[in-house]
Amino acid sequence: MKVTLTLDPAERGLVASLVEEWEETTGRQRMAPRVRHFESEEEALSWARAFARRRGLSSLHLTDNRKAGGAAGTPQSER
């Protein structure tokens, strides 16, 4: 199972999209994204880490579309 957090720019703050993916015998399955607006990156990361923790995962993948050459797909470990 994999959880991916995508950060996109917004007029105020940022838009965070959280997607859960997993493998099944029929192939890769993906849930509909959960989308929220946050004032800061720290709030978005905290939300995504809590979701991953509830799923029993210790890390998530981050795609930051707010910066040129962002950290696409960089795994972020729990702290």
C-alpha positions as CSV (number, residue, x, y, z in Angstrom):
1,M,0.0,0.0,0.0
2,K,1.2,3.5,-0.8
3,V,-0.1,6.9,0.3
4,T,0.8,9.9,-1.9
5,L,0.4,13.6,-0.9
6,T,0.3,16.1,-3.7
7,L,0.7,19.8,-2.8
8,D,-0.6,22.4,-5.3
9,P,-0.5,26.2,-5.1
10,A,-3.6,28.1,-4.1
11,E,-4.4,31.8,-4.0
12,R,-4.1,31.5,-0.2
13,G,-2.2,28.6,1.3
14,L,-2.1,25.3,-0.6
15,V,-4.3,22.5,-1.8
16,A,-3.4,19.1,-0.6
17,S,-4.6,15.9,-2.4
18,L,-4.2,12.5,-0.7
19,V,-4.4,9.3,-2.7
20,E,-4.1,5.7,-1.4
21,E,-3.0,3.0,-3.8
22,W,-2.6,-0.7,-3.4
23,E,-1.9,-3.9,-5.4
24,E,-4.6,-6.5,-6.1
25,T,-4.5,-9.6,-8.2
26,T,-6.3,-7.6,-11.0
27,G,-3.7,-4.8,-10.8
28,R,-3.1,-1.5,-9.1
29,Q,-6.2,0.0,-7.4
30,R,-6.5,3.7,-6.5
31,M,-9.0,5.5,-4.3
32,A,-10.5,8.9,-5.3
33,P,-8.3,11.7,-3.9
34,R,-9.1,13.4,-0.6
35,V,-8.7,17.1,-1.2
36,R,-8.3,19.8,1.4
37,H,-7.1,23.4,1.6
38,F,-4.5,24.3,4.2
39,E,-2.8,27.5,5.2
40,S,0.6,25.9,5.7
41,E,2.7,22.9,4.5
42,E,3.0,21.7,8.1
43,E,-0.8,21.4,8.5
44,A,-1.0,19.4,5.2
45,L,1.9,17.0,6.2
46,S,0.3,16.5,9.7
47,W,-3.0,15.5,8.1
48,A,-1.3,13.1,5.6
49,R,0.9,11.5,8.3
50,A,-2.1,10.9,10.5
51,F,-4.0,9.2,7.6
52,A,-0.9,7.1,6.8
53,R,-0.5,6.1,10.5
54,R,-4.2,5.0,10.6
55,R,-3.4,2.7,7.6
56,G,-0.4,1.3,9.5
57,L,2.1,3.0,7.2
58,S,5.2,4.7,8.5
59,S,5.9,6.8,5.4
60,L,4.2,8.7,2.6
61,H,5.2,9.9,-0.9
62,L,5.2,13.7,-1.5
63,T,4.8,15.5,-4.8
64,D,5.2,19.3,-4.4
65,N,3.8,21.1,-7.5
66,R,4.3,24.5,-5.8
67,K,8.0,24.8,-6.6
68,A,10.0,24.4,-9.9
69,G,11.8,21.0,-9.8
70,G,9.8,20.0,-6.7
71,A,10.4,16.8,-4.7
72,A,8.2,14.6,-6.9
73,G,7.6,11.2,-5.3
74,T,10.1,11.8,-2.5
75,P,9.3,9.4,0.4
76,Q,8.8,11.3,3.7
77,S,9.4,9.2,6.8
78,E,7.5,9.6,10.0
79,R,9.3,11.6,12.7
